Amino acid sequence: MQEKYAPLFEPIELKHGGRLRNRFGMCPMVVFAADPATGNPTEEDIKYFERRSKFADLLLTGAITVQENIQGHPKQLALYNDDAIEAYSKLAAAMKSNGSKAIGQIQHPGREGAYGCYVTGKAYAPSAIEFPFLQYKVTELTEDEVWQVVKDFGLAAQRLLKAGFDGVEIHGANHYLIQQFFSSYSNQREDYWGGSFEKRMNFAIEVTKEVLKAARAENPDAIVGYRISPEEIHGEMVGYDLDDSLKLIDKLLEQDLDFLDLSSAAGGNFGKDAYKAMPQKGDYTEPASLVIKNFVAVRVPVVVSGTIRSANEALDALKYGDVASMGVAALSDPDFKEKILADKEDTIHMNVKGHTDDLELPSGLVEVYTAGIGLPQVEGLVEK
Ligand SMILES: Cc1cc2nc3c(=O)[nH]c(=O)nc-3n(C[C@H](O)[C@H](O)[C@H](O)COP(=O)(O)O)c2cc1C
């Protein structure tokens, strides 16, 4: 290995669950392989993760919904009863087969539950607003239903730990339900869950409390992380800005979290250097990720992600965070880290064309890309 890459292989201690042996992360990615009836992981999920078990020490599943029939996508993972634990234990074992940490990302898509809406006719949201970008109407969650979602996040966390996962990540990013509650654009409630900035934080805080309680009751050493999108700004529409995020992060870190994961490429921001994108609002002179890293200081490790596409970019990303996490790179080259170790980083594939047989990519993932939905581009996945 070239000496300059040594920082990528420095271990880092987590408050719970031991240490990460290196600074590589694998981003959470829905790969459209779950059993369509139950949402359980299938053989395809297991093979996909076995192939990626050496990609990073911090391995994340794609978003797992915490209730039945609320998925954003067909074949998205779901976990809402004990019967599923056996199937999830096989997935945990595949992820841990080379000593990496298996982390399940838990999610409620809220208004983005398009597939659930297709199945049941309903998608749920903090407020029943007519969203111009949705082709269906949303149903407002009642106060009791919101508390039920909070409980179901905890139950999903507990089940993942029972299945042998090392921990969970709360999906508070990418415009899904937790972010919808935090957003002044999406949350127009006037109860405990909205009506002021403080109250718009309540859902994120209550979910985090519940997940920490449930996870640590199951395993005192459970790793619990939180994923956040640094800003919600689309032109004139500002759900929240980086100042707001810092306030939420401060509140969340009053609790015993183990890492903070920044989702810096979403909402179409799939361009170059997303991991070090400048904030869109405010008088900042540094990238959003660096502002957050400095703000968090040493309280917890910060995971950065977004268009990290080469060994040099992974190294560069460590200026902005403690772990460099990759999505598309994990799809196109599961041997990314091994190639750096073997001094062969110039052979890392960022194009899947011609070697897909070796990648164990689920067929549903290829189908979704062929249908052309708005996901980051994976070069060569779709025949042109
Ligand atoms: C196929 C695919 C599925 C994704 N699913 C999720 C998901 O389930 N949860 C999530 O937080 N982000 C999801 N993302 C976003 C990634 O985690 C990541 O933030 C994004 O791809 C940017 O990183 P990259 O440029 O290294 O791919 C997904 C991305 C891709 C490509």
The ligand as a Gaussian input file, in Angstrom:
#p B3LYP/6-31G(d) Opt

LIG

0 1
 C      -29.249000       2.275000      -5.176000
 C      -29.202000       3.290000      -4.068000
 C      -30.056000       3.146000      -2.980000
 C      -29.992000       4.043000      -1.909000
 N      -30.750000       3.809000      -0.791000
 C      -30.545000       4.543000       0.335000
 C      -31.104000       4.148000       1.577000
 O      -31.772000       3.121000       1.687000
 N      -30.856000       4.926000       2.660000
 C      -30.080000       6.055000       2.596000
 O      -29.884000       6.718000       3.618000
 N      -29.520000       6.441000       1.429000
 C      -29.699000       5.696000       0.316000
 N      -29.025000       6.011000      -0.840000
 C      -28.065000       7.142000      -0.828000
 C      -26.657000       6.633000      -0.474000
 O      -26.631000       6.143000       0.860000
 C      -25.594000       7.729000      -0.623000
 O      -25.860000       8.769000       0.287000
 C      -25.553000       8.291000      -2.036000
 O      -25.588000       7.246000      -2.996000
 C      -24.290000       9.128000      -2.245000
 O      -23.119000       8.380000      -2.091000
 P      -22.317000       7.783000      -3.367000
 O      -22.100000       8.931000      -4.295000
 O      -21.049000       7.229000      -2.798000
 O      -23.189000       6.733000      -3.991000
 C      -29.098000       5.137000      -1.943000
 C      -28.258000       5.290000      -3.061000
 C      -28.279000       4.373000      -4.085000
 C      -27.310000       4.508000      -5.222000

